[in-house]
Amino acid sequence: VVSESPVRFLHHLKVSTSLEAKPLKFCYSRLSSLLRALQVSNLDEFNFLSDVADFATLLATYSEGVAKFAVILEPNGSSVPGAIEPRLQLACLDSSLAIAPLFKRFSSVVITSGTLSPIDLYPKLLQFEPRVSESFHMSTFRPCIRPLIVSRGSDQTQISTRFQDRDDPNVTRNYGQLMVDLCSSIPDGIVAFFTSYSFLETVVVAWETMGVLSQISEKKLIFIETKDVMETSLALTNYRKACDSGKGAVFFSVARGKVSEGINFDRHYGRAVVLFGVPFQYTKSHVLLARLEFLQTHFQIKEADFLNFDALRQASQCVGRVIRSKTDYGLMIFADARYNRRDKRNKLPKWIKQFLLDGYLNLSTDVAITHVQTFLREMSQPINQEKLQRVFFSAEELLEMEQQLAQSRAIVEEVGLGGHIAGGTGEEGLGGRAKKEEDGDDG
């Protein structure tokens, strides 16, 4: 495997082909102009050529200054055993490139999401100085989230997806028993996230041999996410139909897959999310290794800090699928002993930690099921409409806020300070740049 900077790659390209870097900057635009001039109707036939032109343009554009990209050549980048598939890729190492034009254009920028945790790492990654940095609790009229950390099976065997534990049949069996017990106790839909497609396949095969899948299918229909987009979309559709019919269903998915981001499991479509393991990135990925080296060299971000930050952010993204409104409720099952460590828990968003009481830590499967049943009984009670209305703004309060905003705008126009009347002070405009974390919204 070869990993080198764009400058070095372009030098080798010039030596071997005599191609200069400057013309490569215009490859994509010139190809697009040519296709338009020729009035090509079926552009899909030229997708591969467009990818090559896009690669060349990006390569030449970001070849100057600090190497913020890496050119990685893998002689065999195929994930299929026995298949040989050379891969050449241009990997972006600096995420601040994407948001830099926004900071340059606007003097006030608000970044808000439910997964900005730990919040102090984002200014380093995106290269900006926040004027306001705040993390908020979830405003709710009842404890509608019940996070549980299950670290042991019913036989007290520690459960984890660490590399040395994931092939242990006792761990797999305890994970299966946890899933069976949850399906027996929780109505409607359950979404289970695994750390990778390979781990999902391994567990499903083992559960089939152990008879776990047959026990689950007695309670709920089973659907599985695959790498095929059409298959996954069809599985999601049928999963929702099963939940609507009252039969209930369980959806086996993958963290960092399609379902973990952008798909909502509100109401009866997701009464519980189970996270089997901590979703770390594949640490032998050459792209990840190049980025870790870049972050350590230029931003002084340690490898372990970034990997933990990224894994817990992804974990929050997965479990956040279960709560989508003020009246919604759901269970968050963190099924791995490593979540019981303080350094892992502290990286969860505040809107999850506010419900993560000491009594919900380091649980065995049977104790966790007791908490599940208690929570569902509490949530089955009629909604207290008076308490619910307290977490919403009334029409009068909204009108008053609108009048105050109109008065503020009038003062701004009268004083003549434009957008520089509010916020702090500084060279970039008094609005500054704000960053905050809100409950449950993906931003």
C-alpha positions as CSV (number, residue, x, y, z in Angstrom):
1,V,0.0,0.0,0.0
2,V,1.3,3.4,-1.0
3,S,0.2,6.6,0.7
4,E,1.7,9.9,-0.4
5,S,0.9,13.6,-0.7
6,P,-0.7,15.2,-3.8
7,V,2.5,17.0,-4.5
8,R,4.5,13.8,-4.6
9,F,1.9,12.0,-6.6
10,L,1.8,14.8,-9.2
11,H,5.6,14.8,-9.4
12,H,5.6,11.1,-10.2
13,L,2.8,11.7,-12.7
14,K,4.9,14.4,-14.4
15,V,8.0,12.2,-14.5
16,S,6.2,9.3,-16.1
17,T,3.7,11.0,-18.4
18,S,5.0,14.7,-18.7
19,L,1.5,16.0,-17.6
20,E,1.7,19.3,-15.7
21,A,-0.4,20.0,-12.7
22,K,-2.0,23.2,-13.9
23,P,-4.1,21.8,-16.8
24,L,-5.5,19.1,-14.4
25,K,-7.3,21.8,-12.4
26,F,-9.7,22.3,-15.3
27,C,-10.3,18.6,-16.2
28,Y,-13.8,18.4,-14.7
29,S,-15.1,21.7,-16.0
30,R,-13.7,21.0,-19.5
31,L,-15.2,17.6,-19.6
32,S,-18.6,19.0,-18.5
33,S,-18.4,21.7,-21.2
34,L,-17.5,19.0,-23.8
35,L,-20.5,16.8,-22.9
36,R,-22.8,19.8,-23.1
37,A,-21.4,20.9,-26.4
38,L,-21.9,17.4,-27.9
39,Q,-25.4,17.3,-26.4
40,V,-24.8,13.9,-24.8
41,S,-28.2,12.7,-23.5
42,N,-27.1,9.6,-21.5
43,L,-24.6,11.1,-19.1
44,D,-24.6,7.9,-17.0
45,E,-22.3,6.3,-19.6
46,F,-19.6,8.8,-18.7
47,N,-19.8,8.5,-14.9
48,F,-16.5,6.7,-14.7
49,L,-14.8,9.3,-16.9
50,S,-16.3,12.1,-14.8
51,D,-14.9,10.4,-11.6
52,V,-11.4,10.4,-13.2
53,A,-11.8,14.1,-14.2
54,D,-13.1,15.0,-10.7
55,F,-10.1,13.2,-9.1
56,A,-7.6,15.0,-11.3
57,T,-9.2,18.4,-10.5
58,L,-9.2,17.9,-6.8
59,L,-5.7,16.6,-6.8
60,A,-4.3,19.6,-8.6
61,T,-6.4,22.1,-6.7
62,Y,-5.3,21.0,-3.3
63,S,-1.7,20.2,-4.1
64,E,-0.2,23.4,-2.7
65,G,0.6,24.3,0.9
66,V,0.0,21.8,3.7
67,A,-1.0,18.4,2.4
68,K,-4.7,18.2,3.5
69,F,-5.3,15.2,1.2
70,A,-3.6,11.9,0.8
71,V,-3.4,9.8,-2.3
72,I,-3.7,6.1,-1.3
73,L,-3.0,3.2,-3.7
74,E,-4.1,-0.2,-2.5
75,P,-3.0,-3.1,-4.7
76,N,-6.1,-5.0,-3.5
77,G,-8.8,-2.9,-2.0
78,S,-11.5,-5.5,-2.4
79,S,-13.4,-6.8,0.6
80,V,-14.4,-10.0,-1.3
81,P,-12.0,-12.9,-0.4
82,G,-10.0,-14.0,-3.4
83,A,-11.0,-11.0,-5.6
84,I,-8.2,-8.6,-6.7
85,E,-9.3,-5.0,-7.1
86,P,-6.7,-2.3,-7.1
87,R,-8.0,0.9,-5.6
88,L,-6.7,4.5,-6.0
89,Q,-8.4,7.1,-3.8
90,L,-8.0,10.7,-2.8
91,A,-8.7,11.0,0.9
92,C,-9.5,14.3,2.6
93,L,-7.7,14.6,5.9
94,D,-8.9,18.0,7.0
95,S,-12.7,18.3,7.7
96,S,-12.3,22.1,8.1
97,L,-12.0,22.5,4.3
98,A,-15.8,21.9,3.9
99,I,-16.9,24.5,6.4
100,A,-14.2,27.1,5.8
101,P,-16.1,29.0,3.0
102,L,-19.1,29.3,5.3
103,F,-16.9,30.9,8.0
104,K,-15.3,33.2,5.4
105,R,-18.7,34.4,4.1
106,F,-20.6,34.9,7.3
107,S,-19.6,36.7,10.5
108,S,-22.1,34.7,12.6
109,V,-22.4,30.9,12.3
110,V,-24.4,28.7,14.6
111,I,-23.6,25.0,14.6
112,T,-26.2,22.8,16.4
113,S,-26.7,19.1,16.6
114,G,-27.7,16.4,19.1
115,T,-24.4,14.6,18.7
116,L,-21.8,17.4,19.2
117,S,-20.2,15.7,22.1
118,P,-17.6,16.2,23.5
119,I,-18.3,19.7,22.3
120,D,-14.7,21.1,22.9
121,L,-13.2,18.9,20.1
122,Y,-15.1,20.5,17.3
123,P,-13.3,23.8,17.3
124,K,-10.0,21.9,16.8
125,L,-11.4,19.8,14.0
126,L,-13.1,22.6,12.2
127,Q,-10.5,25.3,13.0
128,F,-12.5,28.1,14.6
129,E,-12.8,29.9,17.9
130,P,-16.3,29.7,19.3
131,R,-17.8,32.8,21.0
132,V,-20.5,30.8,22.7
133,S,-20.2,27.1,23.4
134,E,-23.1,25.4,25.3
135,S,-24.6,22.0,25.8
136,F,-28.3,21.7,26.8
137,H,-30.5,19.2,28.6
138,M,-33.6,17.9,26.9
139,S,-36.7,19.8,27.9
140,T,-39.3,17.1,28.6
141,F,-42.3,16.7,30.8
142,R,-41.5,13.0,31.7
143,P,-38.4,10.8,31.7
144,C,-39.1,9.6,28.1
145,I,-35.7,8.0,27.6
146,R,-34.3,5.1,29.5
147,P,-30.6,4.4,28.7
148,L,-29.3,1.1,30.1
149,I,-25.8,-0.1,30.1
150,V,-25.8,-3.9,30.0
151,S,-22.3,-5.2,30.8
152,R,-23.1,-8.8,31.8
153,G,-25.2,-11.7,30.6
154,S,-27.6,-13.6,32.8
155,D,-24.8,-16.0,33.7
156,Q,-22.6,-13.0,34.7
157,T,-20.3,-13.3,31.7
158,Q,-18.9,-10.0,30.6
159,I,-20.2,-9.0,27.2
160,S,-18.2,-6.9,24.8
161,T,-17.4,-6.8,21.1
162,R,-13.7,-6.2,21.7
163,F,-11.6,-8.2,19.1
164,Q,-10.6,-10.8,21.7
165,D,-14.2,-11.3,22.9
166,R,-16.3,-11.2,19.8
167,D,-15.6,-14.8,18.8
168,D,-16.4,-16.1,22.3
169,P,-19.5,-18.3,22.0
170,N,-20.6,-17.3,25.5
171,V,-20.6,-13.7,24.5
172,T,-22.6,-14.4,21.3
173,R,-25.0,-16.6,23.3
174,N,-25.6,-13.9,25.9
175,Y,-26.2,-11.3,23.2
176,G,-28.7,-13.7,21.7
177,Q,-30.5,-14.2,25.1
178,L,-30.6,-10.4,25.6
179,M,-32.2,-10.0,22.2
180,V,-34.8,-12.8,22.9
181,D,-35.7,-11.3,26.3
182,L,-36.1,-7.8,24.8
183,C,-38.3,-9.1,22.0
184,S,-40.5,-10.8,24.6
185,S,-40.8,-7.7,26.7
186,I,-41.0,-4.8,24.2
187,P,-44.0,-4.3,21.9
188,D,-43.8,-3.0,18.3
189,G,-40.4,-2.3,16.7
190,I,-36.8,-2.8,17.9
191,V,-33.7,-1.7,16.0
192,A,-30.4,-3.5,16.8
193,F,-27.1,-1.9,15.6
194,F,-24.0,-4.0,15.1
195,T,-20.5,-2.5,14.7
196,S,-19.9,-3.8,11.1
197,Y,-21.4,-5.9,8.4
198,S,-19.0,-8.7,9.0
199,F,-19.8,-8.8,12.7
200,L,-23.6,-8.7,11.9
201,E,-23.2,-11.7,9.5
202,T,-21.1,-13.7,12.0
203,V,-23.6,-13.1,14.8
204,V,-26.7,-13.9,12.6
205,V,-25.1,-17.2,11.5
206,A,-24.2,-18.1,15.1
207,W,-27.7,-17.2,16.3
208,E,-29.2,-19.4,13.6
209,T,-27.1,-22.3,14.8
210,M,-28.0,-21.7,18.5
211,G,-31.7,-21.4,17.7
212,V,-31.8,-17.8,18.8
213,L,-33.4,-16.5,15.5
214,S,-36.2,-19.0,15.8
215,Q,-37.0,-17.8,19.3
216,I,-37.0,-14.2,18.1
217,S,-39.2,-15.0,15.1
218,E,-41.8,-16.4,17.5
219,K,-42.2,-12.9,18.9
220,K,-41.3,-10.6,16.0
221,L,-40.5,-10.6,12.3
222,I,-36.8,-10.2,11.5
223,F,-35.4,-7.8,8.9
224,I,-31.7,-7.3,8.1
225,E,-29.8,-4.4,6.5
226,T,-27.5,-5.3,3.6
227,K,-25.0,-3.3,1.5
228,D,-27.6,-3.3,-1.3
229,V,-29.6,0.0,-1.1
230,M,-32.7,-1.4,-2.8
231,E,-32.8,-4.5,-0.5
232,T,-32.4,-2.3,2.6
233,S,-35.2,0.1,1.4
234,L,-37.5,-2.8,0.8
235,A,-36.7,-4.3,4.2
236,L,-37.4,-1.0,5.9
237,T,-40.8,-0.7,4.1
238,N,-41.8,-4.2,5.3
239,Y,-40.4,-3.5,8.8
240,R,-42.8,-0.6,9.1
241,K,-45.7,-2.7,7.8
242,A,-45.0,-5.3,10.4
243,C,-45.0,-2.7,13.1
244,D,-48.3,-1.2,11.8
245,S,-49.9,-4.6,11.8
246,G,-49.3,-5.1,15.5
247,K,-47.0,-8.1,15.0
248,G,-43.9,-6.1,15.7
249,A,-40.5,-6.5,14.1
250,V,-36.8,-6.3,14.8
251,F,-34.4,-4.7,12.4
252,F,-30.7,-5.7,12.4
253,S,-28.6,-2.8,11.2
254,V,-25.1,-1.6,11.1
255,A,-23.6,1.5,12.7
256,R,-22.4,3.9,10.0
257,G,-24.8,2.2,7.6
258,K,-27.8,3.7,5.9
259,V,-30.2,3.2,8.7
260,S,-28.0,4.7,11.4
261,E,-28.3,8.2,9.8
262,G,-31.3,9.9,8.3
263,I,-33.9,7.2,9.1
264,N,-36.3,7.9,11.9
265,F,-37.8,5.2,14.1
266,D,-40.4,7.4,15.8
267,R,-43.3,6.1,17.9
268,H,-44.1,2.4,17.6
269,Y,-41.4,2.0,14.8
270,G,-38.7,2.2,17.5
271,R,-39.6,1.5,21.1
272,A,-36.0,0.4,21.7
273,V,-32.5,0.7,20.1
274,V,-29.9,-1.9,21.0
275,L,-26.3,-1.2,20.3
276,F,-24.1,-4.3,20.3
277,G,-20.6,-3.0,20.9
278,V,-18.8,0.4,20.6
279,P,-18.8,1.4,16.9
280,F,-15.1,2.2,16.4
281,Q,-13.8,2.7,12.9
282,Y,-11.8,0.0,11.3
283,T,-8.4,0.9,12.7
284,K,-6.4,-0.8,9.9
285,S,-8.0,1.4,7.3
286,H,-5.3,3.3,5.4
287,V,-7.5,6.4,5.1
288,L,-8.1,6.5,8.8
289,L,-4.4,6.0,9.6
290,A,-3.5,8.9,7.3
291,R,-6.1,11.1,8.9
292,L,-5.0,10.2,12.4
293,E,-1.4,11.1,11.5
294,F,-2.6,14.4,10.1
295,L,-4.7,15.3,13.2
296,Q,-1.8,14.5,15.5
297,T,0.8,16.5,13.5
298,H,-1.3,19.6,12.7
299,F,-4.0,19.8,15.4
300,Q,-2.3,17.9,18.3
301,I,-5.3,15.6,18.6
302,K,-4.3,12.2,20.0
303,E,-5.3,9.1,18.2
304,A,-7.2,7.6,21.1
305,D,-9.1,10.9,21.7
306,F,-10.3,11.0,18.1
307,L,-11.2,7.4,17.9
308,N,-13.2,7.5,21.1
309,F,-14.9,10.8,20.1
310,D,-15.9,9.4,16.8
311,A,-17.2,6.1,18.2
312,L,-19.3,7.7,20.9
313,R,-20.6,10.3,18.4
314,Q,-21.7,7.4,16.2
315,A,-23.2,5.6,19.2
316,S,-25.3,8.7,20.0
317,Q,-26.4,8.9,16.4
318,C,-27.7,5.4,16.5
319,V,-29.6,5.5,19.8
320,G,-31.0,8.9,18.9
321,R,-33.2,7.3,16.2
322,V,-35.6,6.2,19.0
323,I,-36.8,9.6,20.2
324,R,-38.2,12.1,17.7
325,S,-40.8,14.2,19.5
326,K,-41.9,15.4,23.0
327,T,-44.5,12.7,23.3
328,D,-42.3,9.9,22.0
329,Y,-40.4,7.5,24.3
330,G,-37.9,4.7,23.9
331,L,-35.2,2.5,25.4
332,M,-31.5,2.8,24.7
333,I,-29.6,-0.4,25.4
334,F,-25.8,0.0,25.4
335,A,-24.8,-3.7,25.3
336,D,-21.0,-3.6,26.0
337,A,-19.1,-3.5,29.2
338,R,-16.9,-0.7,27.9
339,Y,-19.8,1.8,28.1
340,N,-19.6,1.3,31.9
341,R,-16.3,3.2,31.9
342,R,-16.5,6.8,32.9
343,D,-14.3,8.0,30.1
344,K,-16.8,6.5,27.6
345,R,-20.0,7.7,29.3
346,N,-18.7,11.2,29.7
347,K,-18.5,11.5,25.9
348,L,-22.2,10.9,25.5
349,P,-24.4,14.0,24.9
350,K,-25.9,15.7,27.9
351,W,-29.5,14.9,26.8
352,I,-28.7,11.2,27.2
353,K,-26.6,11.5,30.3
354,Q,-29.4,13.4,32.1
355,F,-31.4,10.1,32.1
356,L,-28.4,7.8,32.7
357,L,-28.7,7.3,36.5
358,D,-26.3,5.2,38.6
359,G,-28.9,2.5,38.9
360,Y,-28.8,2.0,35.1
361,L,-25.1,1.2,35.0
362,N,-23.3,-2.2,34.9
363,L,-26.5,-4.2,34.6
364,S,-26.9,-7.9,33.9
365,T,-29.4,-9.0,31.3
366,D,-32.1,-10.1,33.8
367,V,-31.8,-6.8,35.8
368,A,-32.0,-4.8,32.6
369,I,-35.2,-6.6,31.5
370,T,-36.7,-5.6,34.9
371,H,-35.9,-1.9,34.2
372,V,-37.3,-2.3,30.7
373,Q,-40.6,-3.6,32.0
374,T,-40.9,-0.9,34.6
375,F,-40.2,1.8,32.1
376,L,-42.8,0.6,29.6
377,R,-45.4,0.4,32.4
378,E,-44.6,4.1,33.3
379,M,-44.8,5.2,29.7
380,S,-48.1,3.4,29.1
381,Q,-49.9,5.8,31.5
382,P,-52.0,8.6,29.9
383,I,-50.0,11.7,29.0
384,N,-50.4,14.6,31.5
385,Q,-51.5,17.3,29.1
386,E,-50.9,20.1,31.6
387,K,-47.3,19.0,32.1
388,L,-46.9,18.6,28.3
389,Q,-48.0,22.2,27.6
390,R,-45.4,23.5,30.0
391,V,-42.6,22.4,27.7
392,F,-44.1,24.3,24.7
393,F,-44.3,28.0,24.1
394,S,-47.9,29.3,24.3
395,A,-49.3,31.5,21.5
396,E,-49.1,34.5,23.8
397,E,-45.4,33.8,24.6
398,L,-44.6,33.4,20.8
399,L,-46.4,36.7,20.1
400,E,-44.4,38.5,22.9
401,M,-41.1,37.0,21.6
402,E,-42.0,38.2,18.0
403,Q,-42.7,41.7,19.3
404,Q,-39.4,41.8,21.2
405,L,-37.6,40.7,18.1
406,A,-39.3,43.4,16.1
407,Q,-38.3,46.0,18.7
408,S,-34.7,44.8,18.6
409,R,-34.6,45.1,14.8
410,A,-36.0,48.6,15.0
411,I,-33.3,49.6,17.5
412,V,-30.6,48.1,15.2
413,E,-31.9,50.1,12.2
414,E,-32.1,53.3,14.3
415,V,-28.6,53.0,15.7
416,G,-27.3,52.0,12.3
417,L,-25.0,49.2,13.5
418,G,-26.6,46.6,11.2
419,G,-25.8,43.0,12.2
420,H,-23.1,44.1,14.7
421,I,-25.3,45.1,17.6
422,A,-25.7,41.7,19.2
423,G,-23.1,39.3,20.5
424,G,-19.5,39.8,21.7
425,T,-16.8,41.9,20.2
426,G,-14.1,41.0,17.8
427,E,-12.6,41.6,14.4
428,E,-15.0,39.1,12.7
429,G,-18.1,41.1,13.7
430,L,-19.9,41.4,16.9
431,G,-22.2,38.4,16.0
432,G,-19.3,36.0,16.5
433,R,-19.5,32.3,15.9
434,A,-21.7,30.2,18.2
435,K,-21.7,26.5,18.7
436,K,-24.3,24.6,20.8
437,E,-25.7,21.1,21.3
438,E,-29.5,20.6,21.3
439,D,-31.6,17.6,22.2
440,G,-32.0,14.8,19.7
441,D,-31.8,16.8,16.4
442,D,-29.2,15.7,13.9
443,G,-28.5,19.2,12.6
